[in-house]
Amino acid sequence: MPRTAIGTIALVAVASAAAAGCSASSGGDTAPAVDVASAARSAVRDGGTLRWAVDDIPRTLNTFQSAADPQTARIAGAVLPALFTVDGRGRPQRDPDFLESATVVSKSPQVVEYKLNPKAVWSDGRPISADDFAAQWKALSGTTPAYWSAHNDGYDRISDVQRGPDAHQIKVTFSRPLATWQSLFTPLYPQAVTSSPDAFNDGSRSALPATAGPFSLQEVDARAGTATLVRNPTWWGDPAKLDRLVFTAMPSSRRAAALASGSVDVAEVSPSEKSAVSRDRRLAVHRAPDAVYTQLALNGGSGPLADERVRHAVARAIDRKAIAQLVLRPAGLPAVPLGNHLVMASQDGYQDNSSAIGGTDVKSAQALLADAGWQPGKSASPQNAAAPGPAHAHPGHTHTNAHRGHPHPATHAPDAGASGPDAGASAPDPSASEPLAAAGAGETVEPAALRTDRSGHPLTLQFVLPEHDATLGTVGDHIAHMLARIGVRTQMTRVADNSFFQDHIASGDFDLALYSWPGSAYPATDARPVYAKPVPGADGSLLVQQNYARVGTDLIDKLLDQAGSELNPGKAGDLTKRADARIWAAAGSIPLYQRPQVVAQNTQVVNVGAFGFQTPRYQDIGFRR
């Protein structure tokens, strides 16, 4: 997940409109971007402990390490400085608790001047200063391999960090322009974490030497499966309403019962549990599009999908509208497929660019297969149209450069903070969800005759899925039947959740796969490694970064590079739209839907809900008076 990761936002419209428990709307036939039980601070009582069910406790507290996950980002958002948060439409917002101003004072070279809030101090009493900025820059610049950072997030474009005229002013100079400069130094770690490789690599995994947020980290208890935050007595802003905020690791299958018994106060639940939870009058359910999207990856590195015509045929065979209905209707969200790889439908600047590859068209897909040399062979049947089979290895070794983390194989993953392409890096999330009803998924059709090559070999694609994700399994089954309509057989291989990513996706051992990427407030730079053209390494391996589909072009790289360096927001947005259209045309991945976020909570809990992109304001979370 990206650093801005999955979710951080506080839209003014949300604050005013959500007193009734709703949110900012992105308009049209899309869902509200945020759905939070909002209340003014005066309506929130002081004190109390809120228990929040999450997928797991963090494996590290350092969001810049490859082991970072959504919970790492969530805790960082409550205990560490964030110069810029993100609003409900995915737009950066200066956080006045930390930053009085931030201005680009020169464009050639690019120079940004920061003026810190003079009250901002670390929990050990030391003022936040240029020393913290400089140490983080050097640790993440990529110039010192001893730092085990998963990504450098634009820090590699900085050439200098200096103190300004006083201790609260900082000047950052760039060697190359960075359009997404607001993404830097969020979160900001104390110099004690970033000043040495040992402290960065190991010292920040389970503890932090100092914090600076409305909460402090009390402990991470791996045995109990809890991470406990307490009110920070040195916090200079609005004090936290809660005494304690306890994140508790809990499988999704137990959350509805835990909510009903009162052992947890907040939990993300699967869409299928929404109705049951809603019947409990002590609970409220909030739903919004998550800052995460699910896509079908087409491995163009080898095999039949190396042919662009075959990838286009697969894309045109898939009824994305039917799949969106399958997943989003049970959550009570509009069944609208996602039409963009870079900007989510709930974000400002969204544009559906899927026309670059064409809509669902079985005849066109069949014609593309014929042109690629795959002709109709023997008749297929429902039994062999989507037959299970052993995984097969693709020839050739590939190397993945760790950047922002791994994609999520699951459809359900609460988060508050990255790039799967994201924020702090995040590992695969194996949490399962309940099966979804197939209503509205499209009519049943008979499979077409299997396509074969000149030697009579059938066109068979290895479709890899995590074995315990019921939602992705259901979606995968529907995709297999859609491909059967054009004579493509799929061999469904469900693999252990803990090996899904490393043994199959990263290594290229798949033809088709379903997994999710976090969205980002800074797509031009955050998405660059996901869609960068793979290049041969010095040892002959293929350097794919995070482009696990292994499909890219020089033009996509050029457009994303230009967008990432363009300081004019309008021009940067236009370049991003052009890049997305070219990504669609390359057909390495097919976005399906923006994942639903369904959050159930005690009706007495306020300023929590389905945040989407929004950064939670942790100091306002609490219980009604």
ABEGO torsion letter per residue (X at the ends): XBAAEBEBBBBAAAAAAAAAGBBBBAEEABBBABBBBBBBAAABBBEEBBBBBBABBBABABAABAABBAAAAAAAAAABBBABBBBAAGBBBBBAAABABBBBABAOBBBBBBBBBAABBBAAGBBBBAAAAAAAAAAAAGABAABBBABAGGAAABABBBBBABAABBBBBBABBBAAAAABGOBBBBAAAAABAAAAAAAAAABBABBBBABBBABBBAAAGBBBBBBBAABABBBBABABBBBBBBBAAAAAAAAAAGABABBBBBAAAAAAAAABAABBBBBBBBABBBBBBBBAABEAAABAAAAAAAAAABBAAAAAAAAAAAAGBBBBBBABAABBAABBGBBBAAAAAEBBBAAAAAAAAAAAGBBBBBBBBAAAABBBBBBBBBBEBBBBBBBAEBBBABABBBBAXXXBABBEBBBBBABBBBBBBABGAEBBBBBBBBBBBAAGBBBBBBBBBBAABAAAAAAAAAAAAAAAAAGBBBBBBBBBAAAAAAAAAAAGBBABBBBBBBBBABAAAAAAAAABBBBBBAAGBBBAEABAAGBBBAAAAAAAAAAAABABAAAAAAAAAAAAAAAAAAGABBBABBBBBBBBBBAABBGBEBAEABBBBAAABEBBX
